[in-house]
Amino acid sequence: MPPTVPGRPVRPLSRRTMLSAAILTALTTVAATACTSDNDTATTGTKRTTDKPIPVVDWALPNAPASLDYAKSYDNNSTGAVMSLVTEPLERVSSTGEFTPNLASSVAQPNTTTLVYRLRSGVKFSNGKEMTAQDVAWSIEHFTAETAQTAALGQKVSSVSVTGPLEVTVKLKAPVPTARAGIALATLVEDADFAKAHAKTLGNAGTAPIGTGPYKVASQTAEKITLVRNPQYTRTRPAADKVVFSVIPDDTARQLALRSGSVDGGPVTNRKSVAQWKAIPDATVYASPSLSQDFLAMDVTRAPFDDVHVRRAVAHSVDISGIMKAGFDTYARPMTGLVPAGELAGVAGSRKSAEAFLSDLPQYELSEAKAKAELAKSAHPQGFSTTIEYVKDYPWQELTVLNLQRNMRPLGVKITPKPVTANEWYAKFYQHELTGITLPFGFGASYPDPAPLLGKLVGEANIGSQKINIANWSTPEVDKAQQVVTIAGPRAPRWTAAKTILTEVADQVPYIPLFTEDEVYALGKGLAFDKSGITSFDLSNGSWIFSLKPTA
């Protein structure tokens, strides 16, 4: 789910997810709950767990990390899941906005543009070197640099300095309301000396970043990554002695691997197959509501999508409810605005107020007649041709492209689907090389606030490499509103600014909101999480491995 913003990227389910977004984000969910249908209790009961060790856990990845350096591969569900066990965050932030100290023993904010991190003493990297404030300062700079894929989470960082033997101070360019959460999600602390000595190859096989986490990288190939215990790690240890990540892009292949016992768990990327995963003997399926979102984006700087009537014609040609039913069963909900109500509730005053506003925005229902009428008003009344690149390992994406292709064919529009890998898609996304119609997925906020995502999907300041205004869209009114949304301040003006952005998006349609997905993961026989489930936040901050226990 990109990633959290970008979600993957939560991750995807990503990274990135969202933009995981998340950026991708990266990853972006509300509190996890184990969810199944009322008449299916086989996977809903809480299993008793023990504190016995687990010799090895094999977790399936939906795609191979492009790099083990998170700054080069911001994908919560692949790179984040692996490297958060090796290179740790300063603090962990949950999907509900709660912070837990980790490498930072405390964080102070003496004013609106300053964050002061006080670090744990005696923490060692897996190579035996003691972690210093210099390592932490370098890591924050590395992950918030403009060239990093994680830049969108920390682009308001002005300077990072060592202000004491175990103290690092971050200065912000402006009072960003979610700066602390962004740094918590983006920064995985590395041995700075090793990273600088291997700058060109950092993250490649043989030069994985060195961290302070409970594991270190033992081997890395395109098909498998193996982690073993870090002997220097002296805090509470996870149950697993070894963690293996097997790359299995296809959802059906992952399901068969879990059934055979060759893997122990992994993500369910095809929500239509959840019932089949539940049918695996002794398997447990964990589903969590999510703030991540999927949407269509159109590059308004390129014909024919520089024409608002073309964009509205596209909006009237997407069968959102049909795609959800075919691609997600009950594991997705339609969106009425560019971001879910959960990301707006804080500035709106309540979730109910946010939902009421979103429901009053213009909605583009499926209608061939309305699509034809809009196209007739455009500079392309006879239609046009375009190619849509989609990630082939996510079945709903192909369904969406084929749905749009079929619905727009009577309008004289020729859509050519082009399947690509997740890594190919992400690389183009972050370089703004995806043009025409694109399908950002799993994007969500790093914190339940409009600043991390809504404030970065629009505006001139967010156009360009490593930024996420993939539609390359803004207006003078939106630029002004974007600056208010992304700066800490009174609730009312920020809500007014958020409403301005959402209204303009609904009218000008650079983005077409589709749906929010549930995050779904499965575990096989003999294992369970000691809480109700996991989210892309847990994957990207490393807490998921501590929740994994053998069953009694």
C-alpha positions as CSV (number, residue, x, y, z in Angstrom):
1,M,0.0,0.0,0.0
2,P,2.9,2.7,-2.4
3,P,2.7,2.9,-0.6
4,T,1.6,5.3,3.0
5,V,2.1,8.5,1.2
6,P,2.6,7.6,-1.3
7,G,1.2,4.7,-0.3
8,R,3.0,2.6,-1.6
9,P,3.2,3.1,-1.2
10,V,0.6,0.7,1.5
11,R,1.7,-1.2,-0.5
12,P,1.3,-1.5,-2.0
13,L,-0.7,-3.2,-1.4
14,S,2.4,-1.9,-1.5
15,R,4.4,-0.2,-1.2
16,R,3.2,0.8,-1.7
17,T,0.6,0.7,-0.3
18,M,0.4,2.7,-0.2
19,L,1.4,5.5,-2.1
20,S,2.2,2.6,1.2
21,A,2.4,6.4,-0.4
22,A,3.0,6.4,0.5
23,I,3.5,7.2,-0.6
24,L,3.7,5.1,-1.0
25,T,3.5,4.4,0.4
26,A,3.1,4.0,1.4
27,L,1.9,2.2,3.5
28,T,-2.2,3.8,5.8
29,T,-5.0,2.1,7.7
30,V,-7.3,2.5,10.6
31,A,-7.1,0.1,13.6
32,A,-6.9,-3.5,12.3
33,T,-9.6,-5.9,13.1
34,A,-9.9,-9.6,12.0
35,C,-12.8,-9.5,9.6
36,T,-14.7,-12.3,8.0
37,S,-18.3,-12.8,7.1
38,D,-20.7,-13.5,10.0
39,N,-21.3,-17.1,8.9
40,D,-17.6,-18.0,8.7
41,T,-16.1,-18.5,12.1
42,A,-13.2,-20.8,11.0
43,T,-10.8,-17.9,10.7
44,T,-12.2,-15.4,13.1
45,G,-11.4,-16.9,16.5
46,T,-8.4,-15.7,18.4
47,K,-5.8,-18.5,18.5
48,R,-3.8,-19.2,21.6
49,T,-0.2,-18.4,21.1
50,T,3.0,-19.3,23.0
51,D,6.4,-17.7,23.5
52,K,8.3,-20.6,22.0
53,P,10.9,-19.9,19.3
54,I,10.0,-20.3,15.6
55,P,13.0,-21.8,13.7
56,V,12.1,-20.1,10.4
57,V,9.3,-18.0,9.0
58,D,8.9,-17.8,5.2
59,W,6.8,-14.7,4.2
60,A,5.7,-14.3,0.6
61,L,6.4,-11.0,-1.1
62,P,4.2,-9.7,-4.0
63,N,7.2,-8.4,-5.8
64,A,11.0,-8.3,-5.3
65,P,12.3,-5.0,-3.8
66,A,14.0,-3.0,-6.5
67,S,16.6,-2.2,-3.8
68,L,17.1,-2.9,-0.1
69,D,17.7,0.8,0.4
70,Y,14.2,2.2,1.3
71,A,15.1,5.5,-0.3
72,K,15.5,3.8,-3.6
73,S,12.5,1.4,-3.3
74,Y,9.7,2.9,-1.2
75,D,7.3,0.0,-1.1
76,N,5.8,-0.9,2.2
77,N,4.8,-4.5,1.3
78,S,8.2,-5.5,-0.1
79,T,11.1,-3.3,0.8
80,G,9.5,-2.0,4.0
81,A,8.5,-5.4,5.2
82,V,12.1,-6.7,4.8
83,M,14.2,-3.7,5.8
84,S,12.2,-2.6,8.8
85,L,13.5,-5.8,10.5
86,V,17.1,-4.8,9.6
87,T,17.2,-1.0,9.7
88,E,14.9,0.4,12.4
89,P,12.7,3.6,12.6
90,L,13.3,6.2,15.3
91,E,9.8,5.7,16.5
92,R,6.9,3.7,15.3
93,V,3.6,5.3,14.3
94,S,0.4,3.4,14.2
95,S,-2.5,3.8,11.7
96,T,-4.4,5.7,14.4
97,G,-1.6,8.2,14.9
98,E,0.0,6.8,18.1
99,F,3.8,7.0,18.5
100,T,5.9,4.4,20.3
101,P,9.6,5.1,21.0
102,N,12.2,2.9,19.3
103,L,15.7,4.1,18.5
104,A,14.6,7.5,19.8
105,S,13.9,7.4,23.5
106,S,11.9,10.6,23.3
107,V,11.0,13.3,20.8
108,A,10.4,16.9,21.7
109,Q,8.9,19.7,19.7
110,P,10.0,23.0,21.3
111,N,8.3,25.0,18.5
112,T,6.3,24.4,15.4
113,T,9.4,24.0,13.1
114,T,11.7,22.0,15.3
115,L,11.9,18.4,16.3
116,V,14.5,17.2,18.8
117,Y,15.3,13.4,18.9
118,R,17.0,12.0,22.0
119,L,18.5,8.7,21.2
120,R,18.9,5.4,23.1
121,S,22.4,4.8,24.3
122,G,24.4,1.6,23.7
123,V,22.5,0.6,20.5
124,K,24.8,-1.3,18.1
125,F,24.7,-2.0,14.4
126,S,25.0,-5.7,13.3
127,N,28.6,-5.1,12.5
128,G,29.4,-4.2,16.1
129,K,29.7,-0.4,15.6
130,E,27.7,1.7,18.1
131,M,25.0,3.9,16.7
132,T,25.8,7.6,16.9
133,A,23.8,10.8,16.4
134,Q,25.8,11.2,13.2
135,D,24.3,8.0,11.8
136,V,20.8,9.2,12.6
137,A,21.3,12.6,11.2
138,W,22.7,11.1,7.9
139,S,19.8,8.7,7.7
140,I,17.2,11.4,8.1
141,E,18.9,13.5,5.4
142,H,19.2,10.4,3.2
143,F,15.5,9.5,3.3
144,T,14.2,13.1,3.0
145,A,16.5,14.1,0.2
146,E,14.8,15.4,-2.9
147,T,16.2,12.5,-5.0
148,A,14.7,9.8,-2.6
149,Q,11.5,8.0,-3.3
150,T,10.7,8.6,0.4
151,A,11.1,12.4,-0.2
152,A,7.3,13.1,-0.3
153,L,7.1,12.2,3.4
154,G,9.7,14.7,4.5
155,Q,10.1,17.4,1.8
156,K,9.7,20.2,4.3
157,V,12.9,19.3,6.2
158,S,15.2,22.3,6.1
159,S,18.2,21.0,8.0
160,V,19.4,18.1,10.2
161,S,22.1,18.6,12.8
162,V,23.8,16.8,15.7
163,T,23.1,18.9,18.8
164,G,24.4,16.5,21.4
165,P,26.2,13.1,21.9
166,L,22.8,11.4,21.5
167,E,20.7,14.2,20.1
168,V,19.6,15.2,16.6
169,T,17.6,18.3,15.8
170,V,15.5,18.6,12.7
171,K,14.5,22.1,11.4
172,L,11.5,22.4,9.1
173,K,10.9,24.9,6.3
174,A,7.3,25.4,7.6
175,P,5.2,24.1,10.5
176,V,4.1,20.8,8.9
177,P,1.5,19.1,11.0
178,T,2.6,15.6,10.1
179,A,6.4,16.1,9.9
180,R,7.1,13.8,12.9
181,A,4.9,11.0,11.4
182,G,6.6,11.4,8.0
183,I,10.1,11.0,9.5
184,A,8.9,8.1,11.6
185,L,7.7,6.3,8.5
186,A,10.4,7.2,6.0
187,T,13.6,7.0,8.1
188,L,15.1,3.6,8.7
189,V,18.5,4.2,10.4
190,E,21.5,2.9,8.6
191,D,25.3,2.7,9.4
192,A,26.2,6.0,7.7
193,D,29.9,5.0,7.1
194,F,28.9,1.8,5.3
195,A,26.2,3.6,3.3
196,K,28.5,6.4,2.1
197,A,31.3,3.9,1.3
198,H,28.8,2.0,-1.0
199,A,26.8,4.9,-2.2
200,K,26.5,3.6,-5.8
201,T,25.6,0.0,-4.9
202,L,23.8,0.5,-1.6
203,G,20.8,-1.9,-1.5
204,N,22.1,-4.3,-4.2
205,A,23.0,-7.9,-3.5
206,G,26.1,-7.9,-1.2
207,T,25.7,-4.3,-0.1
208,A,22.5,-4.4,1.9
209,P,22.3,-1.5,4.4
210,I,23.5,-2.3,7.9
211,G,21.1,-1.6,10.7
212,T,20.4,-2.0,14.4
213,G,17.3,-4.3,14.0
214,P,16.7,-7.8,15.3
215,Y,18.0,-9.3,12.0
216,K,20.7,-8.8,9.4
217,V,20.7,-9.7,5.7
218,A,22.4,-13.1,5.1
219,S,21.6,-13.4,1.4
220,Q,19.7,-11.6,-1.4
221,T,18.6,-12.8,-4.8
222,A,15.7,-11.8,-7.1
223,E,13.7,-14.8,-5.8
224,K,14.6,-14.9,-2.1
225,I,15.9,-12.8,0.7
226,T,17.1,-14.4,3.9
227,L,17.5,-12.7,7.3
228,V,19.2,-14.1,10.3
229,R,19.5,-13.0,13.9
230,N,21.6,-9.9,14.6
231,P,23.9,-10.9,17.5
232,Q,24.2,-7.3,18.6
233,Y,20.5,-6.9,19.2
234,T,19.9,-7.0,22.9
235,R,16.3,-5.7,23.3
236,T,13.2,-8.0,23.3
237,R,13.6,-10.4,20.4
238,P,11.0,-11.7,18.0
239,A,10.1,-15.4,18.1
240,A,11.5,-16.2,14.6
241,D,15.2,-17.2,14.5
242,K,15.3,-16.8,10.7
243,V,13.0,-14.9,8.3
244,V,12.9,-15.8,4.6
245,F,11.1,-13.6,2.1
246,S,10.1,-15.6,-1.0
247,V,9.1,-13.5,-4.0
248,I,5.8,-14.9,-5.5
249,P,4.0,-12.2,-7.5
250,D,1.0,-14.3,-8.4
251,D,-1.8,-14.4,-5.8
252,T,-2.8,-18.0,-6.8
253,A,0.8,-19.2,-6.6
254,R,1.1,-17.6,-3.1
255,Q,-2.1,-19.4,-2.1
256,L,-0.8,-22.8,-3.3
257,A,2.5,-22.2,-1.5
258,L,0.6,-21.5,1.7
259,R,-1.5,-24.6,1.2
260,S,1.6,-26.8,0.6
261,G,3.5,-25.3,3.6
262,S,6.3,-23.9,1.5
263,V,5.5,-20.4,2.8
264,D,4.0,-19.4,6.1
265,G,2.1,-16.2,5.2
266,G,1.8,-13.3,2.9
267,P,-0.6,-10.7,1.4
268,V,-3.8,-11.5,-0.5
269,T,-3.7,-9.2,-3.5
270,N,-6.7,-10.7,-5.2
271,R,-9.6,-10.0,-2.8
272,K,-11.9,-12.2,-4.8
273,S,-9.9,-15.2,-3.7
274,V,-10.2,-14.6,0.0
275,A,-12.7,-17.5,0.4
276,Q,-10.2,-19.8,-1.1
277,W,-7.5,-18.6,1.3
278,K,-9.9,-19.2,4.2
279,A,-10.5,-22.7,3.0
280,I,-6.8,-23.7,3.5
281,P,-6.7,-26.0,6.5
282,D,-5.7,-24.2,9.7
283,A,-5.0,-20.9,7.8
284,T,-6.0,-17.6,9.3
285,V,-7.1,-14.6,7.2
286,Y,-6.7,-11.1,8.7
287,A,-8.6,-8.2,7.0
288,S,-8.4,-4.6,8.1
289,P,-10.3,-1.5,6.9
290,S,-7.9,0.9,5.2
291,L,-7.5,4.6,4.6
292,S,-5.6,3.8,1.4
293,Q,-7.2,4.6,-1.9
294,D,-7.1,3.7,-5.5
295,F,-7.9,6.2,-8.2
296,L,-7.4,7.1,-11.9
297,A,-5.1,10.0,-12.7
298,M,-4.9,11.9,-16.0
299,D,-1.9,14.0,-17.1
300,V,-3.5,17.4,-17.7
301,T,-0.4,18.7,-19.5
302,R,-0.8,16.2,-22.4
303,A,-3.6,15.9,-25.0
304,P,-6.3,14.8,-24.9
305,F,-6.3,14.9,-21.1
306,D,-5.6,18.7,-21.1
307,D,-9.3,19.0,-22.1
308,V,-11.7,18.9,-19.1
309,H,-14.5,17.4,-21.2
310,V,-12.3,14.4,-22.1
311,R,-11.6,13.9,-18.4
312,R,-15.3,14.0,-17.6
313,A,-16.0,11.6,-20.4
314,V,-13.5,9.2,-18.8
315,A,-15.1,9.7,-15.4
316,H,-18.6,8.7,-16.8
317,S,-17.1,5.6,-18.4
318,V,-15.8,3.8,-15.2
319,D,-18.1,1.2,-13.7
320,I,-16.8,1.5,-10.1
321,S,-19.4,-0.7,-8.4
322,G,-18.9,-3.4,-11.1
323,I,-15.1,-3.3,-10.7
324,M,-15.4,-3.5,-6.9
325,K,-17.8,-6.5,-7.1
326,A,-15.6,-8.3,-9.6
327,G,-12.3,-7.5,-8.1
328,F,-12.8,-7.2,-4.4
329,D,-16.0,-8.9,-3.4
330,T,-16.8,-7.2,0.0
331,Y,-13.3,-6.0,0.6
332,A,-13.5,-2.5,-0.8
333,R,-15.8,0.6,-0.6
334,P,-16.4,3.3,-3.1
335,M,-15.0,6.8,-2.6
336,T,-17.0,10.0,-3.0
337,G,-13.9,12.3,-3.0
338,L,-10.2,12.1,-3.7
339,V,-9.4,11.1,-0.1
340,P,-11.5,9.1,2.5
341,A,-13.4,10.8,5.3
342,G,-11.0,9.3,7.8
343,E,-8.2,11.6,6.5
344,L,-10.4,14.6,6.9
345,A,-12.1,14.0,10.2
346,G,-9.6,15.9,12.2
347,V,-10.0,19.2,10.3
348,A,-13.7,18.7,9.6
349,G,-14.5,18.3,13.2
350,S,-15.9,14.8,12.9
351,R,-16.0,11.9,10.4
352,K,-19.7,12.6,10.0
353,S,-19.0,16.1,8.8
354,A,-16.4,14.9,6.4
355,E,-18.7,12.3,5.0
356,A,-21.5,14.8,4.5
357,F,-19.3,17.1,2.6
358,L,-17.8,14.4,0.4
359,S,-21.3,13.0,-0.5
360,D,-22.3,16.4,-1.8
361,L,-19.5,16.7,-4.3
362,P,-20.2,16.1,-8.0
363,Q,-20.3,12.3,-8.7
364,Y,-19.7,10.9,-12.2
365,E,-22.0,7.8,-12.5
366,L,-21.5,5.4,-15.3
367,S,-23.4,6.8,-18.3
368,E,-22.6,6.3,-22.0
369,A,-24.9,9.1,-22.9
370,K,-23.2,11.6,-20.5
371,A,-19.8,10.4,-21.6
372,K,-20.7,11.0,-25.3
373,A,-22.1,14.4,-24.5
374,E,-18.9,15.4,-22.7
375,L,-16.7,14.1,-25.5
376,A,-18.8,16.0,-28.0
377,K,-17.9,19.3,-26.2
378,S,-14.2,18.5,-26.3
379,A,-11.5,19.0,-28.9
380,H,-11.7,15.2,-29.6
381,P,-15.4,14.5,-30.4
382,Q,-14.5,11.5,-32.6
383,G,-12.4,9.9,-29.9
384,F,-8.7,9.3,-29.3
385,S,-6.1,6.6,-28.5
386,T,-4.2,6.0,-25.3
387,T,-2.2,3.3,-23.5
388,I,-2.7,2.5,-19.9
389,E,0.1,0.8,-18.0
390,Y,-1.1,-1.3,-15.1
391,V,0.6,-3.6,-12.5
392,K,-0.1,-7.1,-13.8
393,D,0.1,-8.7,-10.3
394,Y,-3.0,-6.9,-9.1
395,P,-6.1,-8.4,-10.8
396,W,-8.4,-5.4,-10.1
397,Q,-6.1,-3.2,-12.1
398,E,-6.5,-5.3,-15.3
399,L,-10.3,-5.4,-14.6
400,T,-10.3,-1.6,-14.4
401,V,-8.4,-1.1,-17.6
402,L,-10.6,-3.6,-19.5
403,N,-13.7,-2.0,-18.1
404,L,-12.7,1.4,-19.3
405,Q,-11.6,0.0,-22.7
406,R,-15.0,-1.7,-23.2
407,N,-17.0,1.3,-22.0
408,M,-15.2,3.9,-24.1
409,R,-15.0,1.9,-27.3
410,P,-18.5,3.1,-28.5
411,L,-17.2,6.7,-28.1
412,G,-14.4,6.1,-30.6
413,V,-11.8,5.8,-27.9
414,K,-9.1,3.1,-28.3
415,I,-7.4,2.0,-25.1
416,T,-4.4,-0.3,-25.2
417,P,-3.7,-2.1,-21.9
418,K,0.0,-2.6,-21.1
419,P,0.8,-4.9,-18.2
420,V,4.1,-4.1,-16.3
421,T,5.7,-5.3,-13.1
422,A,5.3,-3.3,-9.9
423,N,8.9,-2.2,-9.9
424,E,8.6,-1.0,-13.5
425,W,5.5,1.0,-12.6
426,Y,7.0,2.5,-9.5
427,A,10.2,3.6,-11.3
428,K,8.1,5.4,-13.9
429,F,5.7,6.8,-11.3
430,Y,8.5,8.5,-9.3
431,Q,10.1,9.9,-12.4
432,H,6.7,11.2,-13.7
433,E,7.1,9.0,-16.8
434,L,3.6,7.6,-16.6
435,T,1.5,9.8,-18.9
436,G,-2.1,9.8,-20.2
437,I,-4.3,7.7,-17.8
438,T,-2.6,6.0,-14.9
439,L,-3.8,3.9,-12.0
440,P,-2.1,4.9,-8.7
441,F,-3.0,2.3,-6.0
442,G,-2.7,1.8,-2.3
443,F,-1.9,5.4,-1.6
444,G,-2.7,6.8,1.8
445,A,-1.7,9.2,4.5
446,S,1.2,8.8,6.9
447,Y,-1.1,10.2,9.5
448,P,-4.9,10.8,9.7
449,D,-4.8,14.3,8.4
450,P,-5.2,15.9,4.9
451,A,-1.7,17.2,4.7
452,P,0.2,14.0,3.8
453,L,-1.8,13.0,0.8
454,L,-4.4,15.5,-0.3
455,G,-1.8,18.3,0.2
456,K,0.7,16.5,-2.0
457,L,-1.5,15.2,-4.9
458,V,-2.1,18.7,-6.1
459,G,-0.3,22.0,-6.4
460,E,2.6,23.4,-8.4
461,A,5.0,22.5,-5.6
462,N,4.2,18.8,-5.9
463,I,4.9,18.5,-9.7
464,G,8.2,16.9,-10.6
465,S,10.5,13.9,-10.0
466,Q,9.9,12.1,-6.7
467,K,6.7,14.0,-6.0
468,I,3.2,12.6,-6.3
469,N,1.1,15.2,-8.2
470,I,1.0,12.6,-11.0
471,A,-1.8,14.6,-12.8
472,N,0.5,17.6,-13.0
473,W,-2.5,19.7,-12.0
474,S,-3.2,22.8,-10.1
475,T,-5.1,26.1,-10.2
476,P,-4.3,29.4,-8.5
477,E,-7.0,28.7,-5.9
478,V,-5.7,25.2,-5.3
479,D,-2.2,26.4,-4.9
480,K,-3.3,28.8,-2.1
481,A,-5.4,26.1,-0.5
482,Q,-2.6,23.5,-0.7
483,Q,-0.3,25.8,1.3
484,V,-2.9,26.1,4.0
485,V,-3.7,22.4,4.2
486,T,0.0,21.4,4.5
487,I,0.8,23.9,7.3
488,A,-0.1,23.4,11.0
489,G,-2.7,25.9,12.1
490,P,-6.3,26.3,13.3
491,R,-8.7,23.6,12.2
492,A,-11.3,25.8,10.5
493,P,-9.0,27.4,7.8
494,R,-7.5,24.0,7.0
495,W,-10.9,22.5,6.6
496,T,-11.9,25.3,4.3
497,A,-8.8,24.8,2.2
498,A,-9.3,21.1,2.0
499,K,-12.9,21.6,0.8
500,T,-11.5,24.0,-1.9
501,I,-9.2,21.4,-3.2
502,L,-11.7,18.6,-3.1
503,T,-14.3,20.7,-4.9
504,E,-11.9,21.8,-7.6
505,V,-10.8,18.1,-8.1
506,A,-14.4,17.0,-8.4
507,D,-15.1,19.7,-11.0
508,Q,-11.9,19.6,-13.1
509,V,-11.4,15.8,-12.7
510,P,-7.6,15.4,-12.9
511,Y,-8.2,12.4,-10.6
512,I,-11.2,10.0,-10.5
513,P,-11.7,8.5,-7.1
514,L,-12.4,4.8,-7.2
515,F,-12.4,2.9,-3.9
516,T,-10.6,2.1,-0.6
517,E,-9.3,-1.4,-0.2
518,D,-9.2,-3.6,2.9
519,E,-5.7,-4.9,3.6
520,V,-5.8,-8.7,3.7
521,Y,-3.0,-11.0,4.9
522,A,-3.0,-14.8,5.6
523,L,-1.0,-17.0,7.9
524,G,-0.6,-20.8,7.7
525,K,-0.8,-23.6,10.2
526,G,1.0,-23.2,13.5
527,L,1.3,-19.4,13.4
528,A,-0.8,-16.5,14.5
529,F,-0.5,-12.8,15.3
530,D,-1.0,-12.1,19.0
531,K,-3.3,-9.2,18.1
532,S,-6.3,-8.9,15.8
533,G,-4.3,-8.3,12.6
534,I,-1.6,-6.3,10.9
535,T,-1.5,-3.3,8.6
536,S,0.9,-1.8,6.1
537,F,2.0,0.4,9.0
538,D,3.1,-2.7,10.9
539,L,4.9,-4.0,7.9
540,S,6.8,-0.8,7.2
541,N,7.8,-0.2,10.9
542,G,8.8,-3.8,11.7
543,S,6.3,-4.3,14.5
544,W,4.6,-7.2,12.6
545,I,7.4,-9.6,13.3
546,F,7.1,-9.1,17.1
547,S,3.4,-10.0,16.9
548,L,4.1,-13.2,15.1
549,K,3.9,-16.2,17.4
550,P,3.6,-20.0,17.3
551,T,0.2,-21.3,18.2
552,A,-0.4,-23.4,21.3
